[in-house]
């Protein structure tokens, strides 16, 4: 047996030593090195950046068995097209917006159509450039790699020629197998819950347009509309005399809140910010520096003290040049008169139980403070449009006194109408409606969530508390016409939700709801806040 093995081994060695076997080994090595250079060159250098409408599109080619095209639209997800066969995969990333181009689209809606019409030429030019770049990168990498390994001009040249044939053949196969109607059967991944709203109705596009160019125009135009729609939110067009107020509450020392507030103030052209308290956690002197960011907002900042805010924190807010602290006071900003009072309780330690909340003001400090503010509003010579309190438990005495009460404290959104005050039995009967009397004033209570995501407390639960704020629109008569609820995912999350409510119907309808992820929009509407 050993003798047979020895004979076979000797024969294999003689065969391996033959000239043609040695040449076969050399050419196998050349092929392996050339293909390695093609893969490395394509992966590292087959990338290109082009302008497509408002986007800076990053295009890349990578080796793939299935081929096809992937269009990434962060954060909405990705669109996969069975566009071609062959060993290459085309990826287009539309995640980067050119600020100048985007602003031009916002200012001139007709530019969207122009962007769609030029998109085909832009993409075609970009694909051609990318193909040439891939071809050159594959050849150069193969030449360099073979030169380092073989140090033989003939073998290096052979590796380069092989790289040219392989890469050029792959690109040619992709071009020869292009399927223009592939856009009619796309596959969506990610957050494209309303995919037809992103790329249009794909089958309708395929039916109406016979050429791939027209379909691509529609694709780019629809994606452009998403970004420009978000930039132009809200679609509600306020009248010239509209006052825009940003309602924030319960920042709880979260430094992230100030950046978000500054962004909203700038983008929504906010006239003033109102803060319904709990700007810090413990009310300590070490926390006073946190409120210095108020001065950087560039608009008036109206504040009432929360139960986590000490008088030292209130004084630190008052030292900001643009701040107005209300503690049973009234102020008028841009035609809107606002009254407010601070929380009478200072309970930064949750172990401290607040005073019992009875039904009459005499035994509840919260109700007593609400009654004090109601008295101040009644005595005001100017009509008061908004009242600010921290705890919603302070609001009942304000029912029928002011049309709108803003509060916080609960760390969750709540919208409801306050119960009408009980009539005084000792008072004379009111005239009937037929006598021409007006109906009792209805008071709406808007409780804001936590603009600071409840601070560190927001991490106590399984899911972090979202950051919330609202933009309120008042007309010249100080009536609330609409408000936009804005919600950002809590710590560690990036989703952003915006929802419009229009005043005047019951229930209030939602218009143009939009969900974003990161800094760009999505399409999933948020559910309406509970009416309680």
Secondary structure, 3 states (H helix, E strand, C coil): CHHHHHHHHHHHHHHHCCHHHHHHHHHHHHHHHHHHHHHHHHHHHCEEEEEECCEEEEEEEEECCCCCEEEEECCCEEEEECCCCCCEEEEEEEEEECHHHHHHHHHCCHHHHHHHHHHHHHHHHHHHHHHHHHHHHHHHHHHHHHHHHHCCHHHHHHHHHHHHHHHHHHHHHHHHCCCHHHHHHCEEEECCCCHHHHHCCHHHHHHHCCCHHHHHHHHHHHHHHHHHHHHCCCCCCCCCCCEEEEEECCCCCCCHHHHHHHHHHHHCCCCEEEECCCCCCCCCHHHHHHHHHHHHCCCEEEECCCCCCCHHHHHHHHCCCCEEECCCEEEEECCEEEEECCCCCCCCCCCCCCCCCCCCHHHCHHHHHHHHHHHHHHHCCCCCCEEEEEEHHHCHHHCCCCCEEEEECCCCCEEEECCCCCCCCCCCCCCCHHHCCCCCCCCEEEECCCCCCCHHHHHCCCCCCCEEEEEEEECCCCCEEEEEEEEECCCCCCEEEEEEEECCCCCCCEEEEEEEECCEECCCCCCCCCEC
